[in-house]
Amino acid sequence: MIALVVGVVVVLTAANVLENRVINMLIMVILVVGLYVFAGNSGVFSFGQIGFMAIGAYTTAIVRIPPDTKEALFPKLPAIQLSPLGATLLGGAVAALAALLVAIQLMRLSGLAASLGTFAFLNIIYVVASNWSSVSGGSTGLANVPQTTTKYTGLLWVAIAIVIAWLFQLTRQCLRLRASREDEVAAASVGIGIYYERIVAFVLSGFITGIGGALFAEYYGTFNPDAFFVSITFLTVAMLVVGGRLSLSGAVVGTLFITAATEGLRRVEQGVDLGVVTIPARPGLQEVGVALTMLVVLLLRPAGITGGTEIKLPRPPRARVAAARVVEEEAT
Amino acid sequence: MSQTIQYVINGFSLGSLYALFALGIALVFGIMGLINFAHGELIMAGGFALVVFQNPSAWLRVLLVVLVVIVLALAMERVAFRPVRRADPETMLVTSFAVSFLLQSLAILIFGGLPHSVRPLSSVSSESFTIGGVHIQYLDVFAVATTVVIVIGLGLFLSRTTIGVQMRAAAENFTTARLMGVKANTVIATAFALSGFLAAVACMFLVAQTGIVEPSIGLAPVLAAFIATIIGGLGSLPGAVLGGYLLCAITVALQVTLPLNLRPYRDAFVFAALIAILILRPQGLLVARSQYKRV
Protein backbone atom coordinates (compact mmCIF):
# COMPACT_ATOMS: atom_id res chain seq x y z
CA MET A 1 0.00 0.00 0.00
CA ILE A 2 2.86 2.34 0.80
CA ALA A 3 4.04 1.76 -2.75
CA LEU A 4 0.73 3.14 -3.90
CA VAL A 5 1.12 6.25 -1.81
CA VAL A 6 4.58 6.74 -3.27
CA GLY A 7 3.03 6.19 -6.68
CA VAL A 8 0.54 8.95 -5.97
CA VAL A 9 3.38 11.29 -5.01
CA VAL A 10 5.23 10.47 -8.22
CA VAL A 11 2.11 11.08 -10.27
CA LEU A 12 1.61 14.37 -8.48
CA THR A 13 5.07 15.72 -9.08
CA ALA A 14 5.84 14.17 -12.45
CA ALA A 15 2.65 14.66 -14.39
CA ASN A 16 1.98 18.08 -15.71
CA VAL A 17 -1.57 18.14 -14.44
CA LEU A 18 -3.50 21.11 -13.18
CA GLU A 19 -3.43 21.43 -9.43
CA ASN A 20 -7.22 21.42 -9.08
CA ARG A 21 -7.41 18.04 -10.88
CA VAL A 22 -4.86 16.60 -8.49
CA ILE A 23 -6.63 17.80 -5.37
CA ASN A 24 -9.96 16.64 -6.73
CA MET A 25 -8.43 13.21 -7.31
CA LEU A 26 -7.01 13.10 -3.76
CA ILE A 27 -10.44 13.87 -2.32
CA MET A 28 -11.93 11.12 -4.50
CA VAL A 29 -9.32 8.65 -3.23
CA ILE A 30 -10.37 9.42 0.36
CA LEU A 31 -14.06 8.99 -0.51
CA VAL A 32 -13.51 5.70 -2.34
CA VAL A 33 -11.28 4.33 0.43
CA GLY A 34 -14.02 5.35 2.89
CA LEU A 35 -16.60 3.50 0.82
CA TYR A 36 -14.29 0.50 0.56
CA VAL A 37 -13.82 0.21 4.34
CA PHE A 38 -17.49 -0.64 4.63
CA ALA A 39 -18.59 -2.00 1.25
CA GLY A 40 -15.43 -3.93 0.42
CA ASN A 41 -15.06 -5.60 3.78
CA SER A 42 -18.72 -6.31 4.53
CA GLY A 43 -19.86 -7.11 0.99
CA VAL A 44 -22.92 -4.89 1.51
CA PHE A 45 -23.01 -2.08 -1.00
CA SER A 46 -23.73 1.36 0.42
CA PHE A 47 -25.17 4.16 -1.67
CA GLY A 48 -25.34 6.44 1.35
CA GLN A 49 -21.71 7.21 2.17
CA ILE A 50 -21.90 10.48 0.23
CA GLY A 51 -24.44 11.56 2.87
CA PHE A 52 -21.57 11.44 5.37
CA MET A 53 -19.46 13.44 2.97
CA ALA A 54 -22.21 16.08 3.03
CA ILE A 55 -22.32 16.04 6.84
CA GLY A 56 -18.53 16.44 7.00
CA ALA A 57 -18.57 19.27 4.47
CA TYR A 58 -21.38 21.24 6.13
CA THR A 59 -19.95 20.79 9.64
CA THR A 60 -16.55 22.00 8.54
CA ALA A 61 -17.97 24.92 6.61
CA ILE A 62 -20.03 26.04 9.61
CA VAL A 63 -16.98 26.27 11.87
CA ARG A 64 -14.72 27.73 9.17
CA ILE A 65 -16.71 30.53 7.51
CA PRO A 66 -15.18 33.78 8.89
CA PRO A 67 -17.31 35.46 11.61
CA ASP A 68 -18.08 38.66 9.68
CA THR A 69 -19.21 36.78 6.56
CA LYS A 70 -21.23 34.47 8.74
CA GLU A 71 -23.01 37.41 10.32
CA ALA A 72 -23.77 38.97 6.96
CA LEU A 73 -24.77 35.90 4.94
CA PHE A 74 -25.80 33.16 7.38
CA PRO A 75 -26.85 34.91 10.63
CA LYS A 76 -28.32 31.79 12.22
CA LEU A 77 -25.14 29.73 12.19
CA PRO A 78 -23.41 29.15 15.53
CA ALA A 79 -20.46 31.46 16.17
CA ILE A 80 -17.90 28.71 16.83
CA GLN A 81 -14.58 28.98 14.98
CA LEU A 82 -11.94 26.25 14.62
CA SER A 83 -8.57 25.86 12.93
CA PRO A 84 -8.56 24.03 9.55
CA LEU A 85 -7.24 20.84 11.17
CA GLY A 86 -9.77 21.03 14.02
CA ALA A 87 -12.57 21.67 11.54
CA THR A 88 -11.55 18.70 9.39
CA LEU A 89 -11.43 16.41 12.41
CA LEU A 90 -14.76 17.75 13.66
CA GLY A 91 -16.26 17.08 10.22
CA GLY A 92 -15.05 13.49 10.40
CA ALA A 93 -16.25 13.06 13.98
CA VAL A 94 -19.75 14.41 13.34
CA ALA A 95 -20.02 12.21 10.25
CA ALA A 96 -18.91 9.21 12.31
CA LEU A 97 -21.56 9.99 14.93
CA ALA A 98 -24.22 10.23 12.23
CA ALA A 99 -22.93 6.94 10.79
CA LEU A 100 -23.35 5.31 14.20
CA LEU A 101 -26.97 6.45 14.45
CA VAL A 102 -27.72 5.26 10.91
CA ALA A 103 -25.87 1.98 11.41
CA ILE A 104 -27.82 1.08 14.56
CA GLN A 105 -30.97 1.11 12.44
CA LEU A 106 -29.75 -0.10 9.06
CA MET A 107 -27.15 -2.74 9.85
CA ARG A 108 -29.86 -5.22 10.78
CA LEU A 109 -30.55 -5.42 7.07
CA SER A 110 -28.56 -7.41 4.55
CA GLY A 111 -27.97 -7.37 0.84
CA LEU A 112 -30.02 -5.14 -1.38
CA ALA A 113 -32.37 -4.06 1.39
CA ALA A 114 -29.37 -2.57 3.22
CA SER A 115 -28.18 -0.89 0.03
CA LEU A 116 -31.58 0.65 -0.51
CA GLY A 117 -31.72 1.74 3.14
CA THR A 118 -28.45 3.64 2.76
CA PHE A 119 -29.74 5.15 -0.46
CA ALA A 120 -32.84 6.35 1.41
CA PHE A 121 -30.51 7.94 3.97
CA LEU A 122 -28.68 9.79 1.16
CA ASN A 123 -32.00 11.15 -0.06
CA ILE A 124 -33.02 12.29 3.40
CA ILE A 125 -29.73 14.19 3.78
CA TYR A 126 -30.22 15.72 0.34
CA VAL A 127 -33.77 16.88 1.06
CA VAL A 128 -32.83 18.28 4.47
CA ALA A 129 -29.73 20.06 3.11
CA SER A 130 -31.80 21.56 0.29
CA ASN A 131 -34.46 22.94 2.59
CA TRP A 132 -32.93 23.73 5.99
CA SER A 133 -31.96 27.21 4.83
CA SER A 134 -30.93 28.62 8.20
CA VAL A 135 -28.13 26.06 8.61
CA SER A 136 -27.29 24.65 5.18
CA GLY A 137 -28.02 27.70 3.06
CA GLY A 138 -30.78 25.74 1.26
CA SER A 139 -30.33 24.83 -2.38
CA THR A 140 -27.85 27.67 -2.96
CA GLY A 141 -25.56 26.14 -0.35
CA LEU A 142 -22.77 27.68 1.71
CA ALA A 143 -20.03 29.99 0.50
CA ASN A 144 -16.83 31.72 1.58
CA VAL A 145 -15.23 28.79 3.36
CA PRO A 146 -11.50 29.62 3.50
CA GLN A 147 -9.74 27.46 0.92
CA THR A 148 -7.10 25.76 3.02
CA THR A 149 -6.81 22.33 1.34
CA THR A 150 -3.58 22.09 -0.63
CA LYS A 151 -1.85 19.26 -2.50
CA TYR A 152 0.12 18.44 0.61
CA THR A 153 -2.73 18.39 3.16
CA GLY A 154 -4.71 16.38 0.63
CA LEU A 155 -1.88 13.90 0.22
CA LEU A 156 -1.38 13.68 3.97
CA TRP A 157 -5.05 12.83 4.52
CA VAL A 158 -4.97 10.29 1.68
CA ALA A 159 -2.05 8.59 3.42
CA ILE A 160 -3.88 8.68 6.76
CA ALA A 161 -7.06 7.25 5.20
CA ILE A 162 -5.13 4.45 3.49
CA VAL A 163 -3.22 3.61 6.68
CA ILE A 164 -6.44 3.55 8.74
CA ALA A 165 -8.12 1.28 6.20
CA TRP A 166 -5.05 -0.96 6.05
CA LEU A 167 -4.66 -1.22 9.84
CA PHE A 168 -8.36 -1.99 10.14
CA GLN A 169 -7.90 -4.79 7.64
CA LEU A 170 -5.28 -6.39 9.91
CA THR A 171 -7.61 -6.59 12.91
CA ARG A 172 -9.60 -9.64 13.96
CA GLN A 173 -12.67 -7.48 13.76
CA CYS A 174 -12.21 -7.00 10.04
CA LEU A 175 -11.43 -10.66 9.52
CA ARG A 176 -14.74 -11.58 11.16
CA LEU A 177 -16.51 -9.05 8.95
CA ARG A 178 -14.86 -10.52 5.85
CA ALA A 179 -15.94 -13.97 6.95
CA SER A 180 -19.52 -12.71 7.04
CA ARG A 181 -19.03 -11.29 3.56
CA GLU A 182 -18.07 -14.69 2.19
CA ASP A 183 -20.91 -16.55 3.86
CA GLU A 184 -23.34 -14.84 6.19
CA VAL A 185 -24.95 -17.97 7.55
CA ALA A 186 -21.69 -19.83 8.14
CA ALA A 187 -20.16 -16.78 9.84
CA ALA A 188 -23.16 -16.41 12.15
CA SER A 189 -22.99 -20.12 12.97
CA VAL A 190 -19.43 -19.79 14.34
CA GLY A 191 -20.52 -16.97 16.62
CA ILE A 192 -19.76 -13.84 14.63
CA GLY A 193 -22.09 -10.97 15.52
CA ILE A 194 -22.55 -9.63 12.02
CA TYR A 195 -24.72 -6.71 13.17
CA TYR A 196 -22.02 -5.42 15.53
CA GLU A 197 -19.11 -5.97 13.12
CA ARG A 198 -20.92 -4.09 10.38
CA ILE A 199 -21.65 -1.15 12.69
CA VAL A 200 -17.92 -0.77 13.47
CA ALA A 201 -16.95 -0.77 9.79
CA PHE A 202 -19.79 1.58 8.90
CA VAL A 203 -18.75 4.13 11.53
CA LEU A 204 -15.10 3.99 10.45
CA SER A 205 -16.21 4.40 6.86
CA GLY A 206 -18.40 7.36 7.87
CA PHE A 207 -15.41 8.98 9.58
CA ILE A 208 -13.14 8.68 6.54
CA THR A 209 -15.87 9.86 4.18
CA GLY A 210 -16.61 12.79 6.51
CA ILE A 211 -12.95 13.81 6.35
CA GLY A 212 -13.21 13.66 2.56
CA GLY A 213 -16.24 15.96 2.74
CA ALA A 214 -14.41 18.34 5.09
CA LEU A 215 -11.48 18.61 2.69
CA PHE A 216 -13.94 19.10 -0.17
CA ALA A 217 -15.50 22.07 1.65
CA GLU A 218 -12.09 23.50 2.50
CA TYR A 219 -10.98 23.17 -1.09
CA TYR A 220 -13.92 24.43 -3.13
CA GLY A 221 -15.08 27.01 -0.58
CA THR A 222 -18.55 27.14 -2.15
CA PHE A 223 -20.89 24.20 -2.57
CA ASN A 224 -24.56 23.25 -2.62
CA PRO A 225 -26.50 20.03 -1.93
CA ASP A 226 -26.24 18.86 -5.55
CA ALA A 227 -22.54 18.19 -4.96
CA PHE A 228 -23.52 15.39 -2.56
CA PHE A 229 -26.06 13.41 -4.50
CA VAL A 230 -26.52 10.70 -7.07
CA SER A 231 -23.80 11.53 -9.60
CA ILE A 232 -20.89 11.48 -7.14
CA THR A 233 -22.38 8.38 -5.48
CA PHE A 234 -22.35 6.56 -8.82
CA LEU A 235 -18.87 7.82 -9.57
CA THR A 236 -17.40 6.55 -6.27
CA VAL A 237 -19.17 3.20 -6.59
CA ALA A 238 -17.95 2.87 -10.17
CA MET A 239 -14.37 3.69 -9.16
CA LEU A 240 -14.44 1.05 -6.44
CA VAL A 241 -15.92 -1.66 -8.64
CA VAL A 242 -13.67 -0.91 -11.62
CA GLY A 243 -10.61 -1.06 -9.35
CA GLY A 244 -11.76 -4.23 -7.63
CA ARG A 245 -14.10 -3.90 -4.70
CA LEU A 246 -12.56 -6.63 -2.57
CA SER A 247 -9.21 -4.97 -1.92
CA LEU A 248 -7.89 -1.66 -0.65
CA SER A 249 -5.51 -1.53 -3.60
CA GLY A 250 -8.55 -1.86 -5.84
CA ALA A 251 -10.14 1.22 -4.27
CA VAL A 252 -7.03 3.31 -4.93
CA VAL A 253 -6.28 1.86 -8.37
CA GLY A 254 -9.88 2.35 -9.52
CA THR A 255 -9.85 6.01 -8.51
CA LEU A 256 -6.50 6.66 -10.19
CA PHE A 257 -7.58 4.77 -13.29
CA ILE A 258 -10.87 6.57 -13.80
CA THR A 259 -9.33 9.96 -12.97
CA ALA A 260 -6.53 9.31 -15.47
CA ALA A 261 -9.03 8.21 -18.12
CA THR A 262 -11.17 11.29 -17.51
CA GLU A 263 -8.16 13.60 -17.60
CA GLY A 264 -6.73 12.00 -20.75
CA LEU A 265 -10.04 12.14 -22.57
CA ARG A 266 -10.60 15.71 -21.45
CA ARG A 267 -7.46 16.64 -23.37
CA VAL A 268 -8.48 14.65 -26.44
CA GLU A 269 -11.84 16.42 -26.30
CA GLN A 270 -10.10 19.79 -26.61
CA GLY A 271 -8.44 18.59 -29.80
CA VAL A 272 -5.05 16.95 -30.17
CA ASP A 273 -2.39 17.57 -32.76
CA LEU A 274 -0.45 14.34 -33.24
CA GLY A 275 1.71 15.77 -36.01
CA VAL A 276 0.32 13.55 -38.76
CA VAL A 277 -3.32 13.44 -37.75
CA THR A 278 -5.23 16.10 -35.89
CA ILE A 279 -8.13 14.94 -33.75
CA PRO A 280 -10.68 17.76 -33.82
CA ALA A 281 -12.25 19.11 -30.62
CA ARG A 282 -15.47 17.32 -29.85
CA PRO A 283 -17.37 18.33 -26.68
CA GLY A 284 -19.09 15.44 -24.92
CA LEU A 285 -16.51 12.93 -26.09
CA GLN A 286 -15.00 12.70 -22.60
CA GLU A 287 -18.11 11.27 -20.94
CA VAL A 288 -18.67 8.77 -23.73
CA GLY A 289 -15.04 7.70 -23.52
CA VAL A 290 -15.07 7.28 -19.74
CA ALA A 291 -18.26 5.22 -19.89
CA LEU A 292 -16.82 3.05 -22.65
CA THR A 293 -13.56 2.54 -20.72
CA MET A 294 -15.49 1.48 -17.62
CA LEU A 295 -17.60 -0.90 -19.64
CA VAL A 296 -14.59 -2.50 -21.32
CA VAL A 297 -12.81 -2.98 -17.98
CA LEU A 298 -15.90 -4.57 -16.44
CA LEU A 299 -16.48 -6.88 -19.39
CA LEU A 300 -12.86 -8.02 -19.48
CA ARG A 301 -12.29 -8.16 -15.73
CA PRO A 302 -15.61 -8.51 -13.90
CA ALA A 303 -13.81 -8.61 -10.53
CA GLY A 304 -12.13 -5.26 -11.22
CA ILE A 305 -8.61 -4.34 -12.26
CA THR A 306 -6.93 -5.79 -9.17
CA GLY A 307 -9.34 -8.72 -9.00
CA GLY A 308 -9.47 -8.49 -5.21
CA THR A 309 -5.76 -8.98 -4.50
CA GLU A 310 -3.63 -6.43 -2.69
CA ILE A 311 -0.61 -4.91 -4.34
CA LYS A 312 2.32 -5.77 -2.08
CA LEU A 313 5.83 -4.49 -1.87
CA PRO A 314 8.22 -7.16 -3.13
CA ARG A 315 9.72 -8.80 -0.06
CA PRO A 316 13.48 -8.52 0.32
CA PRO A 317 15.05 -11.85 -0.79
CA ARG A 318 16.41 -12.77 2.65
CA ALA A 319 13.00 -12.49 4.28
CA ARG A 320 11.53 -14.64 1.55
CA VAL A 321 14.07 -17.38 2.15
CA ALA A 322 13.39 -17.20 5.87
CA ALA A 323 9.66 -17.45 5.26
CA ALA A 324 10.16 -20.45 2.98
CA ARG A 325 12.28 -22.15 5.67
CA VAL A 326 9.52 -21.63 8.25
CA VAL A 327 7.04 -23.21 5.88
CA GLU A 328 9.35 -26.16 5.29
CA GLU A 329 9.89 -26.69 9.01
CA GLU A 330 6.19 -26.60 9.64
CA ALA A 331 5.66 -29.13 6.91
CA THR A 332 8.11 -31.63 8.31
CA MET B 1 -62.31 16.97 0.16
CA SER B 2 -62.34 17.38 -3.61
CA GLN B 3 -58.69 18.39 -3.40
CA THR B 4 -57.90 15.13 -1.63
CA ILE B 5 -59.70 13.17 -4.35
CA GLN B 6 -57.72 15.14 -6.90
CA TYR B 7 -54.51 14.06 -5.23
CA VAL B 8 -55.65 10.45 -5.12
CA ILE B 9 -56.44 10.46 -8.84
CA ASN B 10 -53.11 12.05 -9.74
CA GLY B 11 -51.47 9.56 -7.39
CA PHE B 12 -53.11 6.64 -9.21
CA SER B 13 -51.89 7.91 -12.54
CA LEU B 14 -48.32 8.42 -11.31
CA GLY B 15 -48.46 5.11 -9.42
CA SER B 16 -49.34 3.36 -12.68
CA LEU B 17 -46.20 4.77 -14.28
CA TYR B 18 -44.07 3.67 -11.32
CA ALA B 19 -45.67 0.24 -11.54
CA LEU B 20 -44.79 -0.07 -15.23
CA PHE B 21 -41.17 0.99 -14.63
CA ALA B 22 -40.88 -1.30 -11.62
CA LEU B 23 -42.30 -4.26 -13.57
CA GLY B 24 -39.63 -3.81 -16.23
CA ILE B 25 -36.87 -3.84 -13.63
CA ALA B 26 -38.39 -6.75 -11.68
CA LEU B 27 -38.75 -8.91 -14.82
CA VAL B 28 -35.05 -8.68 -15.60
CA PHE B 29 -34.01 -8.99 -11.96
CA GLY B 30 -36.13 -12.08 -11.43
CA ILE B 31 -34.36 -13.96 -14.18
CA MET B 32 -30.76 -12.81 -14.08
CA GLY B 33 -30.35 -11.02 -10.74
CA LEU B 34 -29.43 -7.75 -12.45
CA ILE B 35 -30.81 -4.42 -11.22
CA ASN B 36 -30.81 -2.60 -14.51
CA PHE B 37 -30.12 1.07 -13.88
CA ALA B 38 -29.91 1.58 -17.62
CA HIS B 39 -33.69 1.02 -17.68
CA GLY B 40 -33.88 4.82 -17.28
CA GLU B 41 -32.03 5.20 -20.57
CA LEU B 42 -34.61 3.01 -22.29
CA ILE B 43 -37.12 5.62 -21.17
CA MET B 44 -34.81 8.35 -22.46
CA ALA B 45 -34.40 6.57 -25.81
CA GLY B 46 -38.17 6.36 -26.14
CA GLY B 47 -38.41 10.07 -25.45
CA PHE B 48 -35.85 10.96 -28.10
CA ALA B 49 -37.56 8.61 -30.54
CA LEU B 50 -40.66 10.76 -30.03
CA VAL B 51 -38.55 13.85 -30.72
CA VAL B 52 -37.03 12.40 -33.90
CA PHE B 53 -40.27 11.00 -35.32
CA GLN B 54 -42.40 14.14 -34.92
CA ASN B 55 -44.29 13.88 -38.19
CA PRO B 56 -45.83 10.43 -38.75
CA SER B 57 -49.34 9.65 -37.57
CA ALA B 58 -49.90 8.83 -33.89
CA TRP B 59 -50.06 5.04 -34.36
CA LEU B 60 -46.92 4.94 -36.45
CA ARG B 61 -45.10 7.02 -33.82
CA VAL B 62 -46.18 4.65 -31.06
CA LEU B 63 -44.99 1.70 -33.12
CA LEU B 64 -41.64 3.33 -33.89
CA VAL B 65 -41.02 4.26 -30.25
CA VAL B 66 -41.79 0.74 -29.04
CA LEU B 67 -39.56 -0.70 -31.75
CA VAL B 68 -36.61 1.60 -30.99
CA VAL B 69 -36.75 0.89 -27.26
CA ILE B 70 -37.08 -2.88 -27.66
CA VAL B 71 -34.16 -2.99 -30.08
CA LEU B 72 -32.05 -0.93 -27.67
CA ALA B 73 -33.00 -3.22 -24.75
CA LEU B 74 -31.97 -6.28 -26.75
CA ALA B 75 -28.73 -4.65 -27.86
CA MET B 76 -27.93 -3.74 -24.25
CA GLU B 77 -28.40 -7.32 -23.17
CA ARG B 78 -26.33 -8.75 -26.00
CA VAL B 79 -23.39 -6.34 -25.79
CA ALA B 80 -23.08 -5.40 -22.12
CA PHE B 81 -24.95 -7.82 -19.87
CA ARG B 82 -24.33 -11.18 -21.48
CA PRO B 83 -20.56 -11.12 -20.73
CA VAL B 84 -21.13 -10.34 -17.03
CA ARG B 85 -24.04 -12.74 -16.58
CA ARG B 86 -22.08 -14.94 -14.21
CA ALA B 87 -20.46 -12.07 -12.26
CA ASP B 88 -21.67 -11.02 -8.81
CA PRO B 89 -24.68 -8.68 -8.50
CA GLU B 90 -22.54 -5.61 -7.68
CA THR B 91 -20.52 -5.96 -10.87
CA MET B 92 -23.71 -6.32 -12.89
CA LEU B 93 -25.18 -3.27 -11.17
CA VAL B 94 -22.11 -1.16 -11.94
CA THR B 95 -22.08 -2.45 -15.52
CA SER B 96 -25.60 -1.10 -15.80
CA PHE B 97 -24.38 2.26 -14.36
CA ALA B 98 -21.74 2.29 -17.09
CA VAL B 99 -24.29 1.51 -19.80
CA SER B 100 -26.49 4.25 -18.39
CA PHE B 101 -23.59 6.78 -18.37
CA LEU B 102 -22.69 5.79 -21.91
CA LEU B 103 -26.19 6.17 -23.35
CA GLN B 104 -26.76 9.44 -21.51
CA SER B 105 -23.49 10.94 -22.73
CA LEU B 106 -24.24 9.74 -26.25
CA ALA B 107 -27.61 11.47 -26.03
CA ILE B 108 -25.87 14.67 -24.90
CA LEU B 109 -23.39 14.32 -27.75
CA ILE B 110 -26.17 13.88 -30.32
CA PHE B 111 -29.05 15.97 -29.01
CA GLY B 112 -27.32 18.38 -26.61
CA GLY B 113 -28.04 18.72 -22.89
CA LEU B 114 -31.04 21.04 -23.19
CA PRO B 115 -34.66 19.86 -22.98
CA HIS B 116 -36.51 19.28 -26.26
CA SER B 117 -40.22 19.90 -26.50
CA VAL B 118 -42.34 17.16 -28.01
CA ARG B 119 -45.47 17.33 -30.11
CA PRO B 120 -48.07 15.34 -28.14
CA LEU B 121 -49.28 12.05 -29.58
CA SER B 122 -52.86 13.28 -29.66
CA SER B 123 -54.80 16.32 -28.53
CA VAL B 124 -56.76 14.21 -26.01
CA SER B 125 -53.80 14.17 -23.63
CA SER B 126 -54.36 17.74 -22.48
CA GLU B 127 -58.17 17.62 -22.22
CA SER B 128 -60.06 16.88 -19.04
CA PHE B 129 -63.59 16.42 -17.72
CA THR B 130 -65.12 17.34 -14.38
CA ILE B 131 -67.11 15.17 -11.97
CA GLY B 132 -68.32 16.80 -8.77
CA GLY B 133 -65.68 19.52 -8.83
CA VAL B 134 -62.82 17.14 -9.54
CA HIS B 135 -60.85 17.64 -12.73
CA ILE B 136 -59.86 14.38 -14.33
CA GLN B 137 -57.48 14.34 -17.26
CA TYR B 138 -58.22 11.82 -19.99
CA LEU B 139 -54.49 11.11 -19.92
CA ASP B 140 -54.67 9.91 -16.29
CA VAL B 141 -57.62 7.62 -17.02
CA PHE B 142 -55.83 6.27 -20.05
CA ALA B 143 -52.61 5.67 -18.07
CA VAL B 144 -54.40 3.69 -15.36
CA ALA B 145 -56.45 1.71 -17.91
CA THR B 146 -53.39 0.86 -19.99
CA THR B 147 -51.50 -0.27 -16.91
CA VAL B 148 -54.36 -2.57 -15.91
CA VAL B 149 -54.49 -4.04 -19.43
CA ILE B 150 -50.73 -4.53 -19.52
CA VAL B 151 -50.56 -6.14 -16.09
CA ILE B 152 -53.35 -8.58 -17.02
CA GLY B 153 -51.74 -9.23 -20.41
CA LEU B 154 -48.37 -9.89 -18.79
CA GLY B 155 -50.01 -12.24 -16.29
CA LEU B 156 -51.62 -14.20 -19.14
CA PHE B 157 -48.37 -14.23 -21.09
CA LEU B 158 -46.46 -15.65 -18.14
CA SER B 159 -49.05 -18.29 -17.28
CA ARG B 160 -50.39 -19.35 -20.70
CA THR B 161 -47.52 -19.26 -23.20
CA THR B 162 -44.61 -21.70 -23.33
CA ILE B 163 -41.99 -18.98 -23.21
CA GLY B 164 -43.84 -17.35 -20.31
CA VAL B 165 -43.80 -20.55 -18.31
CA GLN B 166 -40.14 -21.00 -19.14
CA MET B 167 -39.44 -17.48 -17.88
CA ARG B 168 -41.17 -18.25 -14.59
CA ALA B 169 -39.21 -21.46 -14.26
CA ALA B 170 -35.96 -19.60 -14.95
CA ALA B 171 -36.87 -16.95 -12.38
CA GLU B 172 -37.44 -19.62 -9.75
CA ASN B 173 -34.26 -21.57 -10.36
CA PHE B 174 -32.15 -20.73 -13.34
CA THR B 175 -29.88 -23.78 -13.26
CA THR B 176 -32.69 -26.29 -12.88
CA ALA B 177 -34.64 -24.60 -15.63
CA ARG B 178 -31.67 -24.90 -17.96
CA LEU B 179 -31.32 -28.58 -17.08
CA MET B 180 -34.96 -28.97 -18.11
CA GLY B 181 -34.11 -27.57 -21.54
CA VAL B 182 -35.00 -23.92 -21.10
CA LYS B 183 -32.74 -21.83 -23.34
CA ALA B 184 -30.96 -19.23 -21.22
CA ASN B 185 -30.39 -16.74 -24.02
CA THR B 186 -33.99 -16.90 -25.19
CA VAL B 187 -35.60 -16.28 -21.79
CA ILE B 188 -33.21 -13.48 -20.91
CA ALA B 189 -33.67 -11.81 -24.29
CA THR B 190 -37.45 -12.11 -23.90
CA ALA B 191 -37.26 -10.54 -20.45
CA PHE B 192 -35.27 -7.61 -21.87
CA ALA B 193 -37.66 -7.21 -24.79
CA LEU B 194 -40.62 -7.15 -22.41
CA SER B 195 -38.90 -4.68 -20.12
CA GLY B 196 -38.19 -2.51 -23.19
CA PHE B 197 -41.86 -2.68 -24.17
CA LEU B 198 -42.93 -1.62 -20.65
CA ALA B 199 -40.38 1.22 -20.65
CA ALA B 200 -41.64 2.45 -24.04
CA VAL B 201 -45.27 2.51 -22.92
CA ALA B 202 -44.48 4.24 -19.62
CA CYS B 203 -42.19 6.68 -21.42
CA MET B 204 -44.99 7.81 -23.73
CA PHE B 205 -47.22 8.60 -20.75
CA LEU B 206 -44.38 10.36 -18.94
CA VAL B 207 -43.56 12.54 -21.95
CA ALA B 208 -47.27 13.26 -22.53
CA GLN B 209 -47.45 14.62 -18.98
CA THR B 210 -44.31 16.75 -19.03
CA GLY B 211 -44.11 17.61 -22.74
CA ILE B 212 -40.31 17.67 -22.73
CA VAL B 213 -37.46 15.21 -23.24
CA GLU B 214 -33.94 15.64 -21.89
CA PRO B 215 -30.99 13.26 -21.39
CA SER B 216 -31.55 12.98 -17.62
CA ILE B 217 -35.28 12.18 -17.98
CA GLY B 218 -34.82 8.54 -16.95
CA LEU B 219 -33.12 9.08 -13.58
CA ALA B 220 -36.10 9.97 -11.37
CA PRO B 221 -38.35 7.18 -12.75
CA VAL B 222 -35.64 4.55 -12.43
CA LEU B 223 -34.94 5.52 -8.82
CA ALA B 224 -38.65 5.36 -8.00
CA ALA B 225 -38.86 1.99 -9.73
CA PHE B 226 -35.82 0.72 -7.86
CA ILE B 227 -37.50 1.66 -4.57
CA ALA B 228 -40.83 0.17 -5.66
CA THR B 229 -39.29 -3.17 -6.61
CA ILE B 230 -37.40 -3.50 -3.34
CA ILE B 231 -40.30 -2.61 -1.03
CA GLY B 232 -42.55 -4.81 -3.11
CA GLY B 233 -40.14 -7.73 -2.82
CA LEU B 234 -37.32 -8.06 -5.35
CA GLY B 235 -38.08 -10.43 -8.18
CA SER B 236 -41.79 -10.54 -7.40
CA LEU B 237 -43.89 -9.10 -10.21
CA PRO B 238 -47.09 -8.50 -8.19
CA GLY B 239 -44.76 -7.00 -5.58
CA ALA B 240 -43.37 -4.52 -8.12
CA VAL B 241 -46.85 -3.32 -9.04
CA LEU B 242 -47.85 -3.10 -5.39
CA GLY B 243 -44.61 -1.27 -4.57
CA GLY B 244 -45.21 1.28 -7.33
CA TYR B 245 -48.69 2.14 -6.08
CA LEU B 246 -47.62 2.04 -2.42
CA LEU B 247 -44.77 4.48 -3.04
CA CYS B 248 -47.24 6.87 -4.64
CA ALA B 249 -49.77 6.35 -1.88
CA ILE B 250 -47.20 7.26 0.78
CA THR B 251 -46.15 10.35 -1.16
CA VAL B 252 -49.72 11.52 -1.66
CA ALA B 253 -50.71 10.80 1.94
CA LEU B 254 -47.77 12.83 3.24
CA GLN B 255 -48.52 15.65 0.79
CA VAL B 256 -52.07 15.87 2.18
CA THR B 257 -51.35 15.40 5.90
CA LEU B 258 -48.04 17.18 6.53
CA PRO B 259 -48.28 20.68 8.04
CA LEU B 260 -47.29 23.43 5.61
CA ASN B 261 -43.91 24.23 7.16
CA LEU B 262 -42.83 20.59 6.90
CA ARG B 263 -44.08 20.08 3.34
CA PRO B 264 -40.75 20.91 1.65
CA TYR B 265 -39.33 17.97 3.61
CA ARG B 266 -41.95 15.56 2.22
CA ASP B 267 -39.45 13.40 0.37
CA ALA B 268 -37.35 13.03 3.52
CA PHE B 269 -40.45 11.58 5.23
CA VAL B 270 -41.12 9.31 2.25
CA PHE B 271 -37.62 7.89 2.56
CA ALA B 272 -37.93 7.58 6.34
CA ALA B 273 -41.13 5.58 5.77
CA LEU B 274 -39.20 3.49 3.29
CA ILE B 275 -36.51 2.71 5.87
CA ALA B 276 -39.24 1.75 8.34
CA ILE B 277 -40.78 -0.66 5.81
CA LEU B 278 -37.35 -2.16 5.12
CA ILE B 279 -36.63 -2.71 8.80
CA LEU B 280 -40.02 -4.31 9.38
CA ARG B 281 -39.96 -6.42 6.22
CA PRO B 282 -36.40 -6.60 4.84
CA GLN B 283 -37.40 -9.17 2.23
CA GLY B 284 -40.11 -6.89 0.80
CA LEU B 285 -43.87 -7.08 1.06
CA LEU B 286 -44.40 -10.02 -1.28
CA VAL B 287 -41.56 -12.50 -1.34
CA ALA B 288 -40.69 -14.13 -4.64
CA ARG B 289 -40.12 -17.86 -4.26
CA SER B 290 -36.66 -17.55 -5.82
CA GLN B 291 -35.56 -15.19 -3.06
CA TYR B 292 -35.98 -17.60 -0.16
CA LYS B 293 -32.56 -18.42 1.17
CA ARG B 294 -31.65 -22.06 1.04
CA VAL B 295 -28.86 -23.11 3.34
Interface residues (C-beta under 8 A of the other chain):
Chain A: F45 Q105 L106 R108 L109 S110 L112 A113 L116 G117 F119 A120 F121 N123 I124 V127 V128 N131 V185 V230 F234 V237 A238 V241 V242 R245 R282 P283 G284 L285 E287 V288 V290 A291 L292 M294 L295 L298 L299 P302 A303 G304
Chain B: I35 A80 P83 V84 R86 A87 D88 P89 E90 T91 L93 V94 T95 F97 A98 V99 F101 L102 Q104 S105 L106 I108 L109 L219 L223 F226 I227 I230 L234 P264 Y265 R266 D267 A268 F271 A272 L274 I275 L278 I279 P282 Q283 G284 K293 V295
